[in-house]
Amino acid sequence: MADIKDAEKELKEAIKKEKKALNDAYDDMVGRLKKEQKRLSNEFQKEVEQARTYVKKNPEASLGIALASGLVVGLALSKLFRR
């Protein structure tokens, strides 16, 4: 009977240690993901700012690109929904 209680106690301690290790790993992963999210968000904001600057400097080219893109997407959608 004492052996069973000792084994139960050891098992509970092992589970407690593993649970703490998993929680620590989870917290570490969440921290790294938040850091990566912030980095990507900053990078995206820089790209948006560059696009705005380009559009302001080259409105005709930007309009042409938008028109061509809209035409391509429209044609693709029409062929997709025609089936």
Secondary structure by P-SEA (a helix, b strand, c coil): caaaaaaaaaaaaaaaaaaaaaaaaaaaaaaaaaaaaaaaaaaaaaaaaaaaaaaaacaaaaaaaaaaaaaaaaaaaaaaacc
